[in-house]
Amino acid sequence: MASSAISRLSNLRRHFQPTDSNNNKGGSDGAGGGLIKISPEVSEALSHGRAVVALESTIISHGMPYPLNLGTAKEVETIVRTNGAVPATIAILDGIPCVGLSLEELERLAILGTRAQKTARRDIAHVVATRGNGATTVSATMFFASMVGIPVFVTGGIGGVHRHGEQTMDVSSDLTELGRTPVAVISAGVKSILDIPRTLEYLETKGVCVATYKTNEFPAFFTETSGCKVPCRVDSPEDCARLIDANMKLKLDTGILIAVPIPKEHSASGSIIECAIQGALKEARDKNITGNAETPFLLARVNELTGGASLASNIALVKNNAFVGARIAVALVQLRKSCNEGDAESVS
């Protein structure tokens, strides 16, 4: 709804000061101050009720090496634009949360790599207060996307309950964020290095609607199937838009997970991937790698053990999610526009 988007952005501007990318301070003192920087392109799109897609930045800094990470980030943004939406990559640079990055900022983040802190919701205040550089995970990206009114967010795969999580209590903050932040997350399901059945159980407990896109079976990131069924299926961007719109109108205050299977031609062999995962998990336990360091280690090690097949699959699924996510964002804008026109006609 264009009018509500303009109203929301006007309210935000009382607290936040969108500026161009040449002003690194974003109008703040650099030590927090409650300020955020929204790029001119994203700010204009939000002001006029156009489709915007949020993108995370951990995949850039921790997901793949430079310059492959930069090339992939640019390609994903191009896919979003080509399909009618504005990309809003989110990160924290010099302590300033940024929604929408310039090419220079994207490259800076890509070169920083793992020197940028992997930033979940719990880390946001610390990174801002210390004027640090943070690559946002799913939870932090959802937080900022919701803050500025972006309802659709594209990622590769979400975190979840780790294997043996019933003993370690290692549960990703992505899941709790989905339980309290009304943003639709478009992903290829849950990373298959995790415990998918327990992750779905946890999401059910948190009241999160989990929908599969054009399939009845929940995808497993690298592969199209996981053996797990979910009760909600959507078959088009318009179906997704209606689901998101209903969730927001009902004020359920929870996110939605829309799981899009990796394209068949890029799906890795399930048995090969699972064998590599088991080997990587054993190495992680032997090396006592836990917490937020575990997932990057496992993904990197699985890629090594599969001869690069898993990384190629990862890139392919992110691009596919960007294609689907952009179309969903556009369909949502069109749905809201038609609803507004219908309301106007009924009043007249």
C-alpha positions as CSV (number, residue, x, y, z in Angstrom):
1,M,0.0,0.0,0.0
2,A,1.7,3.1,-1.2
3,S,0.0,5.4,1.3
4,S,0.9,3.3,4.3
5,A,4.5,2.9,3.0
6,I,4.9,6.6,2.8
7,S,3.4,7.1,6.3
8,R,5.7,4.4,7.7
9,L,8.8,5.9,6.1
10,S,7.8,9.4,7.4
11,N,7.5,8.0,10.9
12,L,10.9,6.3,10.5
13,R,12.6,9.5,9.4
14,R,11.8,11.0,12.9
15,H,14.3,8.5,14.2
16,F,16.5,7.5,11.2
17,Q,18.2,9.6,8.6
18,P,18.6,8.0,5.2
19,T,21.6,9.5,3.4
20,D,23.6,8.8,0.3
21,S,26.5,6.4,0.5
22,N,29.1,9.1,0.4
23,N,28.2,10.0,4.0
24,N,29.6,7.1,6.1
25,K,28.2,8.5,9.3
26,G,24.7,8.5,8.0
27,G,24.0,11.5,10.1
28,S,24.9,9.8,13.3
29,D,27.8,10.1,15.7
30,G,29.0,6.6,14.6
31,A,28.4,5.2,18.1
32,G,24.8,4.1,17.6
33,G,22.5,7.0,18.4
34,G,19.6,5.0,17.1
35,L,20.5,5.9,13.5
36,I,20.3,3.8,10.4
37,K,21.3,4.5,6.8
38,I,18.9,3.7,4.0
39,S,20.3,4.0,0.5
40,P,18.6,6.6,-1.8
41,E,17.4,3.8,-4.2
42,V,15.8,1.8,-1.4
43,S,14.4,4.9,0.3
44,E,12.7,6.1,-2.9
45,A,11.3,2.6,-3.6
46,L,9.8,2.4,-0.1
47,S,8.4,5.9,-0.3
48,H,6.5,5.1,-3.5
49,G,5.3,1.7,-2.4
50,R,7.5,-0.2,-4.9
51,A,8.8,-3.8,-4.5
52,V,11.9,-4.1,-2.4
53,V,13.8,-7.3,-1.5
54,A,16.0,-7.5,1.5
55,L,19.3,-9.5,1.2
56,E,21.6,-10.7,3.9
57,S,25.4,-10.1,3.9
58,T,26.8,-13.1,5.8
59,I,26.8,-15.1,2.6
60,I,29.1,-12.4,1.1
61,S,31.6,-12.3,4.0
62,H,31.5,-15.9,5.3
63,G,29.8,-17.9,2.6
64,M,32.4,-17.9,-0.2
65,P,35.9,-16.5,-1.0
66,Y,36.7,-13.2,-2.7
67,P,36.1,-12.3,-5.6
68,L,33.5,-15.0,-6.1
69,N,31.5,-13.6,-3.2
70,L,31.4,-10.1,-4.8
71,G,30.5,-11.5,-8.2
72,T,27.7,-13.5,-6.7
73,A,26.3,-10.6,-4.7
74,K,26.2,-8.4,-7.8
75,E,24.5,-11.1,-9.8
76,V,21.9,-11.7,-7.1
77,E,21.1,-7.9,-7.0
78,T,20.9,-7.9,-10.8
79,I,18.4,-10.8,-10.8
80,V,16.2,-8.9,-8.3
81,R,16.3,-5.8,-10.4
82,T,15.6,-7.7,-13.6
83,N,12.5,-9.1,-12.1
84,G,11.0,-5.8,-11.1
85,A,12.2,-5.2,-7.5
86,V,14.9,-3.1,-5.7
87,P,17.6,-5.1,-3.9
88,A,18.4,-4.0,-0.3
89,T,21.5,-5.7,0.9
90,I,21.8,-5.2,4.6
91,A,25.0,-4.9,6.7
92,I,26.7,-2.8,9.4
93,L,29.6,-0.7,8.3
94,D,31.6,1.4,10.7
95,G,28.9,0.9,13.3
96,I,26.1,2.2,11.0
97,P,23.3,-0.3,10.0
98,C,23.0,0.1,6.3
99,V,19.9,-0.9,4.3
100,G,21.0,-1.0,0.6
101,L,24.7,-1.0,-0.2
102,S,26.5,0.8,-3.0
103,L,28.9,-1.2,-5.3
104,E,31.8,0.2,-3.3
105,E,30.2,-0.9,0.0
106,L,29.5,-4.4,-1.4
107,E,33.1,-4.7,-2.6
108,R,34.4,-3.5,0.8
109,L,32.4,-6.1,2.6
110,A,33.5,-8.8,0.1
111,I,37.2,-8.0,0.7
112,L,36.7,-7.9,4.5
113,G,35.4,-11.4,4.4
114,T,35.5,-13.1,7.7
115,R,37.1,-10.0,9.3
116,A,33.5,-8.6,9.3
117,Q,31.7,-10.0,12.4
118,K,29.0,-12.5,11.7
119,T,26.1,-10.5,13.2
120,A,22.9,-12.1,14.5
121,R,20.3,-10.1,16.5
122,R,22.2,-10.5,19.8
123,D,25.4,-8.9,18.2
124,I,23.8,-5.8,16.7
125,A,24.2,-3.5,19.7
126,H,27.8,-4.6,20.2
127,V,28.8,-4.1,16.6
128,V,27.1,-0.7,16.5
129,A,28.6,0.5,19.8
130,T,32.1,-0.5,18.8
131,R,31.8,1.0,15.4
132,G,32.5,-2.3,13.9
133,N,31.7,-4.0,10.6
134,G,29.0,-6.6,10.7
135,A,27.7,-9.1,8.1
136,T,24.1,-9.7,9.0
137,T,22.7,-13.2,9.4
138,V,19.0,-14.1,8.8
139,S,17.9,-12.9,12.2
140,A,19.7,-9.5,12.0
141,T,18.6,-9.0,8.4
142,M,15.0,-9.8,9.3
143,F,15.2,-7.3,12.2
144,F,16.4,-4.4,10.0
145,A,14.1,-5.3,7.1
146,S,11.1,-5.2,9.4
147,M,12.3,-2.0,11.0
148,V,12.2,-0.1,7.6
149,G,9.1,-1.9,6.2
150,I,10.5,-4.5,3.8
151,P,8.2,-7.5,3.9
152,V,10.2,-9.9,1.7
153,F,13.7,-11.2,2.3
154,V,15.8,-13.6,0.2
155,T,18.5,-15.8,1.5
156,G,20.2,-19.2,0.7
157,G,19.0,-21.3,3.6
158,I,18.1,-20.5,7.2
159,G,19.7,-21.8,10.3
160,G,18.0,-24.3,12.5
161,V,18.3,-26.9,15.3
162,H,21.8,-28.4,15.0
163,R,22.2,-32.1,14.9
164,H,22.3,-33.4,18.5
165,G,20.6,-30.2,19.4
166,E,18.5,-32.0,22.0
167,Q,21.7,-32.4,24.0
168,T,23.6,-29.2,23.1
169,M,20.6,-26.8,22.9
170,D,22.2,-25.3,19.8
171,V,19.3,-23.6,18.1
172,S,19.8,-20.8,15.6
173,S,18.4,-17.4,16.4
174,D,16.9,-17.4,12.9
175,L,14.1,-19.6,14.3
176,T,13.3,-17.3,17.2
177,E,13.4,-14.3,14.8
178,L,10.9,-16.0,12.5
179,G,8.7,-16.4,15.6
180,R,8.5,-12.7,16.3
181,T,9.3,-10.7,13.2
182,P,6.7,-10.3,10.4
183,V,9.0,-10.8,7.4
184,A,8.6,-13.5,4.7
185,V,11.9,-15.4,4.2
186,I,12.5,-17.0,0.9
187,S,15.0,-19.8,1.2
188,A,15.9,-23.2,-0.1
189,G,14.7,-24.6,3.2
190,V,17.1,-25.4,6.1
191,K,20.7,-26.1,5.6
192,S,21.0,-29.9,5.4
193,I,23.9,-29.9,7.8
194,L,21.2,-29.3,10.5
195,D,18.4,-31.4,12.0
196,I,15.5,-30.6,9.6
197,P,12.7,-32.5,11.4
198,R,13.5,-30.8,14.8
199,T,13.8,-27.5,13.1
200,L,10.3,-27.8,11.6
201,E,9.0,-28.9,15.0
202,Y,10.5,-25.8,16.6
203,L,9.0,-23.5,13.9
204,E,5.6,-25.0,14.6
205,T,6.0,-24.3,18.3
206,K,6.9,-20.7,17.5
207,G,3.7,-20.3,15.3
208,V,5.6,-19.8,12.1
209,C,3.8,-20.6,8.8
210,V,6.1,-22.8,6.7
211,A,5.1,-23.1,3.1
212,T,6.7,-25.0,0.2
213,Y,6.9,-23.6,-3.3
214,K,5.5,-25.8,-6.0
215,T,6.1,-29.0,-4.0
216,N,4.7,-30.9,-1.1
217,E,8.0,-31.8,0.5
218,F,10.3,-29.5,2.4
219,P,13.6,-29.0,0.5
220,A,16.9,-29.7,2.1
221,F,19.0,-26.8,0.7
222,F,21.5,-28.8,-1.5
223,T,18.8,-31.2,-2.6
224,E,15.1,-30.9,-3.5
225,T,13.7,-33.2,-0.9
226,S,14.2,-33.9,2.8
227,G,11.5,-36.5,3.5
228,C,9.6,-33.9,5.6
229,K,6.1,-32.8,4.7
230,V,4.6,-29.4,5.6
231,P,0.9,-28.4,5.7
232,C,1.1,-25.3,3.4
233,R,1.9,-25.3,-0.3
234,V,2.0,-22.3,-2.6
235,D,2.2,-22.5,-6.4
236,S,2.8,-19.0,-7.6
237,P,4.1,-15.6,-6.6
238,E,0.5,-14.5,-6.3
239,D,-0.2,-17.3,-3.8
240,C,2.7,-16.2,-1.7
241,A,1.6,-12.6,-1.9
242,R,-1.9,-13.5,-0.5
243,L,-0.3,-15.5,2.3
244,I,2.0,-12.6,3.3
245,D,-0.8,-10.1,3.0
246,A,-3.1,-12.2,5.2
247,N,-0.4,-12.7,7.8
248,M,0.3,-9.0,8.1
249,K,-3.4,-7.9,8.1
250,L,-4.1,-10.4,10.9
251,K,-1.2,-8.9,12.8
252,L,0.1,-12.4,13.7
253,D,3.5,-10.8,14.3
254,T,5.4,-13.9,13.0
255,G,7.5,-14.4,10.0
256,I,6.7,-16.8,7.1
257,L,9.2,-19.3,5.7
258,I,8.7,-20.0,2.0
259,A,10.9,-22.9,1.0
260,V,11.9,-23.1,-2.6
261,P,13.6,-26.2,-3.9
262,I,16.9,-25.9,-5.6
263,P,16.5,-26.3,-9.4
264,K,16.8,-30.0,-10.4
265,E,19.7,-29.4,-12.7
266,H,21.7,-27.9,-9.8
267,S,20.7,-30.4,-7.1
268,A,23.7,-32.2,-5.6
269,S,23.7,-35.9,-5.0
270,G,22.0,-36.5,-1.7
271,S,24.1,-39.5,-0.8
272,I,27.4,-37.7,-1.6
273,I,26.3,-34.6,0.3
274,E,25.2,-36.6,3.4
275,C,28.4,-38.5,3.5
276,A,30.4,-35.2,3.4
277,I,28.2,-33.8,6.1
278,Q,28.8,-36.7,8.4
279,G,32.5,-36.4,7.9
280,A,32.4,-32.6,8.5
281,L,30.3,-33.0,11.6
282,K,32.8,-35.5,13.1
283,E,35.7,-33.1,12.4
284,A,33.8,-30.2,14.0
285,R,33.2,-32.3,17.2
286,D,36.9,-33.4,17.2
287,K,38.0,-29.8,16.9
288,N,35.4,-28.6,19.4
289,I,34.0,-26.1,16.8
290,T,30.7,-24.9,18.1
291,G,28.3,-21.9,18.2
292,N,28.2,-19.5,15.3
293,A,31.5,-20.8,14.0
294,E,30.1,-24.2,13.3
295,T,27.9,-23.5,10.3
296,P,30.6,-21.7,8.2
297,F,33.1,-24.5,9.1
298,L,30.7,-27.2,8.1
299,L,29.7,-25.5,4.8
300,A,33.3,-24.9,3.9
301,R,34.4,-28.5,4.8
302,V,31.4,-30.0,2.9
303,N,32.4,-28.0,-0.1
304,E,36.0,-29.3,0.1
305,L,34.8,-32.9,0.5
306,T,32.5,-32.6,-2.5
307,G,35.1,-31.1,-4.7
308,G,33.2,-27.8,-5.0
309,A,29.9,-29.3,-5.9
310,S,28.1,-27.9,-2.8
311,L,29.3,-24.3,-3.3
312,A,28.1,-24.4,-6.9
313,S,24.8,-25.7,-5.7
314,N,24.7,-22.9,-3.0
315,I,25.2,-20.2,-5.6
316,A,22.6,-21.6,-7.9
317,L,19.9,-21.9,-5.2
318,V,20.6,-18.3,-4.0
319,K,20.1,-17.0,-7.5
320,N,16.9,-19.0,-7.9
321,N,15.6,-17.7,-4.6
322,A,16.3,-14.2,-5.7
323,F,14.3,-14.8,-8.9
324,V,11.3,-16.2,-7.0
325,G,11.6,-13.6,-4.1
326,A,11.6,-10.6,-6.5
327,R,8.5,-12.0,-8.2
328,I,6.8,-12.4,-4.8
329,A,7.7,-8.9,-3.8
330,V,6.2,-7.5,-7.1
331,A,3.1,-9.6,-6.7
332,L,2.6,-8.3,-3.1
333,V,2.8,-4.7,-4.3
334,Q,0.3,-5.4,-7.1
335,L,-2.1,-7.1,-4.6
336,R,-2.0,-4.2,-2.2
337,K,-2.5,-1.7,-5.1
338,S,-5.5,-3.6,-6.3
339,C,-6.9,-3.8,-2.7
340,N,-6.4,0.0,-2.3
341,E,-8.2,0.6,-5.6
342,G,-11.0,-1.6,-4.6
343,D,-11.4,0.2,-1.3
344,A,-11.4,3.6,-3.1
345,E,-14.1,2.4,-5.4
346,S,-16.3,1.2,-2.6
347,V,-15.9,4.5,-0.8
348,S,-16.9,6.5,-3.9
